[in-house]
Amino acid sequence: MSEMDLKHIVSVKTKYMRAVCGYTQEYIADKCDISQRTVHNIEHEKSMPRLNTVVKLSRCFGVTVDEMIESKNKDDDNLIQLIVPIKTY
C-alpha cells in the first residue's frame, strides 16, 4: 500500500466516522488534542497524519487502528463518499 493510498483511506474513514458519530471537526480536534486545521487537512488528503494522530482518531471513534487504515476495496470508499455528505465545520 502506498502512502497516497493510506492517506486516502484515513481521509475517507475520518470523514465517514465523523459523520456517523455526528462529531464536528472542532470536537474531534479537541478530543484528540490536535488542531481543527489538522482534522481538515486529513479529511481533504492535504496531509498524511502521524501514527500517533491515527491512534488518537481511532480511540475517538471507538475503532481499532487497523479499522482506520484498512480498506476492503475501492468500491467501499466510493460508496461511503456518496452516501455520507460531509459538512466541514
ABEGO torsion letter per residue (X at the ends): XBAAAAAAAAAAAAAAAAAAAGBBAAAAAAAAGBBAAAAAAAAAGABBBBAAAAAAAAAAAGBBAAAAABBABAAAAAAAAAABBBBBX
